Every structure is written in C-alpha cells, then in structure tokens.
C-alpha cells in the first residue's frame, strides 16, 4: 500500500482513495485511476512542503 511521507520529519499518511483504489501522482496532483476527469486532489503538505509518494 502506497503512502505519503514528509521528508522533513517522516510523518506518514495513506494515499487517498477514489473509486475504490489508491490515487496516483500526476505532476503536482493526485488523480483517480479512472483519470483526472473523475477525481483530482492536491498533494498534501506537511511543514509547508509537498509530501512525497512512497510504496
């Protein structure tokens, strides 16, 4: 299961789900597996910096 990680402190949170599956990173956004027309979320920030996607 993929997670979002803060590179500064190591805080972790699960990748948001959409349509029953984890969203994937596309540029500076998270997109639904069915495409950006279905669901798009900004990548969360922690300590004012975007979190990184980790497997």
C-alpha positions as CSV (number, residue, x, y, z in Angstrom):
1,X,0.0,0.0,0.0
2,X,1.4,3.4,-1.0
3,X,1.7,6.2,1.5
4,X,2.6,9.9,1.5
5,X,5.7,10.8,3.5
6,X,7.0,14.1,4.9
7,X,10.7,14.2,4.0
8,X,11.4,16.6,6.9
9,X,10.0,14.6,9.9
10,X,9.0,11.2,8.5
11,X,5.3,11.7,9.1
12,X,3.2,9.3,7.0
13,X,-0.4,9.1,5.9
14,X,-2.2,6.8,3.5
15,X,-2.7,7.8,-0.2
16,X,-6.3,9.0,-0.7
17,X,-8.7,6.5,-2.3
18,X,-11.1,7.3,-5.2
19,X,-13.4,4.9,-6.9
20,X,-12.2,2.1,-4.6
21,X,-8.5,2.4,-5.5
22,X,-5.5,4.5,-4.4
23,X,-5.0,7.7,-6.3
24,X,-1.7,8.1,-8.3
25,X,0.6,11.1,-8.7
26,X,0.4,13.1,-11.9
27,X,2.6,16.2,-11.7
28,X,1.6,18.2,-8.6
29,X,-1.7,16.4,-8.1
30,X,-3.2,13.1,-7.2
31,X,-5.5,11.6,-9.8
32,X,-8.1,8.9,-9.7
33,X,-7.1,5.7,-11.5
34,X,-10.0,6.4,-13.9
35,X,-8.5,9.7,-15.0
36,X,-8.4,13.3,-14.0
37,X,-12.0,13.9,-15.1
38,X,-13.1,11.6,-12.3
39,X,-11.1,12.9,-9.3
40,X,-8.2,15.2,-8.6
41,X,-6.7,16.2,-5.3
42,X,-3.7,18.4,-4.5
43,X,-0.7,16.6,-2.9
44,X,-0.9,17.2,0.8
45,X,1.7,19.4,2.5
46,X,3.4,18.9,5.9
47,X,5.8,21.5,7.3
48,X,4.8,23.7,4.3
49,X,6.3,21.3,1.8
50,X,4.5,18.8,-0.5
51,X,4.7,15.2,0.8
52,X,6.4,12.5,-1.3
53,X,4.7,9.3,-2.6
54,X,6.3,6.2,-1.3
55,X,5.5,2.5,-1.9
